[in-house]
Amino acid sequence: MLFLAVFLLGACSAELFDLDESVPFLRSSGVDVRFEAGWDAFVVADSSCVRVNARGVQAKPSHWAPRQLGAGWATRECVPGASPALCELRDGASAFPSRAAGLPPRYNASSAWGGLGCSRPVDGRVMDPSGGYDLSACDVLDGGGDVLLCGRSLSFARTALPDWSYWALCLIAVFVVRSLSYLVVHRVEQHAARPKSWWEDALTVLACAAVLPLVLSPDGDAGFVTHEEALFFGATCAYVAGYAALYAAYALSGGGDDPPIYNLIAATLQVIACRLYLGAETPYNPVIIWAVATRGLVKLRSQPRQGAALAGLSGLADSFVLSLMCVLGFEHSPLYLVAIFALSMATSDALV
C-alpha cells in the first residue's frame, strides 16, 4: 500500500531548485530564471504558490492548500503582466524582472515595503526616482528575505533563523551524524563488541531533543506556508518527541544491544532540514528516506526487544512518517524510490 500511495501521489510533490549567489537577476546553475517564459512559466502556472528565498525557488503543487500568513508577512496585490517578471504590483513595480526586461531592476527606497532591502554595496540595480521598487535577487539573498506568491497575493517577510540558532542546529546535525556512524559500526560488529550501556547514547538523545525548541522558537510552524508542509513538519517533530520518550523507557528498563535511537537521529536531521528550507522538500530527503526505511526493515526482520506492542506502535509511526517523506517531501520521479528502497533492503541485510 505504501508503494501504491507513493506512485499515485509522489509525482505531485513540490519542486525545488537552488539559486546562485548572483545579482540583480535570479539565476540557478548559471541559467537565468525567467518566470514569464518556458519551463519556469509553466511551473508558476501549475503551482498553488511560488516561494523564493536564499534556499532557492520552491513551487508548491496546485492541489496544496495555502495557509493564512501570520503578522510578520507584508502582502500586496501582484498580477501577471506584460513585463518579463514573476508579476507586477499596482505601482508599476515588478517582482523579479528577468534580463529580458532590458534594464536592471529599479530602485527607489521610498517605495520599498514590508522591510524590503539589500545589504550589499553593489547590487546591480539602477536608481529611478520616478519608479517603484522592483524586487530583485538581493532582496532574498540578503538578510533572510522571503517572497511568496499565492494567486495574486505577493508577500514578503524575513524568516531566517538567528545566527546563534542556525549554528547550534548545524553543530547538533554534525554531532548526531557522527553518533549515527558509531551506532552503525557497533551494530555491524555487535558480536565482537561489548554491549553498550544506555547512558553512552544519552548525550545524543539530549541533543536531538534540544532541536525541538530551536526549530519551534519563536513562531512554531508559522514559517510553513501550506497545510501539507505544516502537517509534515508537525508529524516529524512529534516523531522526534515520541522516539525520545521511547528511549527514556528503554533506559529505565536497563538498556540493551539495540537502542531505539537510529530513527530519532534521522528524524532530527529531517526536522533541521525542514526548518532551514521552510518546506517539506529538501535535498537531504532521499538520504533520510533511505535511513528510516533501512531501520524499519531491520525492525521488521528482527525479534522485538521492547515488547511486541511497543515495537508495533513504533513501526506504525515509522510507516506514517516514511509515507509523508515519500509523498510530500520527494521531488524526484517516484521511480527513484524503487532504487532507494532496494538499497535499504540491501543495507538491512548487513545489519540484521
Number of C-alpha atoms within 10 A of each C-alpha: 7 12 16 9 13 21 17 11 14 25 18 21 25 25 19 22 14 16 23 18 17 16 18 22 23 27 19 15 11 11 10 17 24 21 22 22 14 10 12 16 15 12 20 23 16 15 20 19 26 23 22 25 27 22 20 20 20 25 24 29 20 17 12 19 16 18 16 10 15 12 8 15 18 17 17 15 15 23 18 15 14 9 17 21 25 26 23 23 20 11 11 13 22 26 24 25 30 25 17 13 11 9 11 21 28 22 23 16 14 10 15 14 13 14 13 24 19 18 11 10 6 10 18 18 20 14 15 13 13 9 15 22 25 26 26 27 29 26 27 25 24 19 17 17 22 24 25 21 25 20 17 15 16 24 20 24 22 20 18 20 17 10 9 10 15 16 12 14 24 15 12 19 22 11 16 22 16 12 18 18 12 11 19 13 12 19 17 13 12 16 9 9 11 10 13 16 14 19 12 9 16 16 13 21 24 11 18 28 20 15 21 18 10 18 22 15 11 10 10 15 17 18 24 22 23 20 14 21 27 20 16 21 24 16 17 24 21 15 22 27 18 15 23 21 15 19 21 16 14 18 18 10 11 10 19 15 14 19 18 25 23 21 22 26 28 23 26 29 24 26 26 23 22 23 22 18 21 25 25 28 26 23 15 14 20 19 13 20 24 22 22 23 24 25 24 23 20 19 19 14 12 10 11 14 15 18 9 11 10 13 17 15 11 20 16 13 19 18 16 15 19 21 19 22 25 26 24 25 27 27 22 17 13 20 12 12 20 12 12 18 18 15 16 21 18 13 18 19 13 10 18 14
